[in-house]
Amino acid sequence: MTIKNTIPEEMIASQVALALQEDVGQLDLTADLIPIKTQAIATIITREKAILSGQAWCNQVFQQLDPNITIEWFFSDGDRLDENDVLCKLTGSARTLLTGERTAMNFIQTLSATATHVNAYVEEISGLATDILDTRKTIPGLRLAQKYAVLCGGGVNHRIGLYDGILIKENHINAAGSIAAAVEHARQYHAGIDIEVEVENFTELKQALAAQADIILLDNFEPDDLIKAVELNQKQAKLEASGGINLNTVRAIAETGVDRISIGALTKDIKAVDLSMRFL
């Protein structure tokens, strides 16, 4: 699978530089015991099934430590991995391979974990015309990286941050005075940007429809209520279900006919993929 990584290289480089600084500091005291001219070949393998994500971060780790390290990848981001698959082969300074090992694998195992978790939800609703979306509940400093991993898993990105989308929630409504006022202000100040409104009941849903919101987030609606909301909506706005949705409930939610399902757990409730680097 080919997943386009649109994250600027300088941003990936800065994330990696920070990770190396907190791990390596001024010197890897243990790798320093290895003779400086010692060369080595190593592989990174997965000990479990996964969806790969994070190649650019791994590459950047070794690029910053030693540009002479070569990496041969056998899979691409978005590919499905089986237990004991060899992800890549690295060749170069033994010291550098040892120093970069943990940082590189931290990025791959975290982003692959995100992609794998997302893919489980995508597969669970296979055959239905509903998108699985992420949220802003991401690891601090890794927002764009995890958003990219979501794409690797087959999911869809919600707004990246507060700067590229409008989501009017309860406190915004209270501060503005009403749903209608909040939507009207959004149109005045940010024309051309889709306006999403979060609602918690049918009264608010009707108000959001009357205000002609582009997207309506149905917060913690039960499946039966979601079906009623879809009927009431009549395709006027895109409907998004959210709140407490898990792998056991996601298909039933998708079957109600909502357009999209947003799940915070995709990026915050993840289990790192088990990886290992082995010297040959």
Secondary structure, DSSP 4 states (H G I P E B T S, - for coil): ------S-HHHHHHHHHHHHHHHHTT--TTGGGS-TT-EEEEEEEESS-EE---HHHHHHHHHHH-TT-EEEESS-TT-EE-TT-EEEEEEEEHHHHHHHHHHHHHHHHHHHHHHHHHHHHHHHTTTSS-EEE--S---TT-HHHHHHHHHHTT-B---SSTTS-EEE-HHHHHHHSSHHHHHHHHHHHSTTS-EEEEESSHHHHHHHHHTT-SEEEEET--HHHHHHHHHHHTTSSEEEEESS--TTTHHHHHTTT-SEEE-THHHHS-----EEEEE-
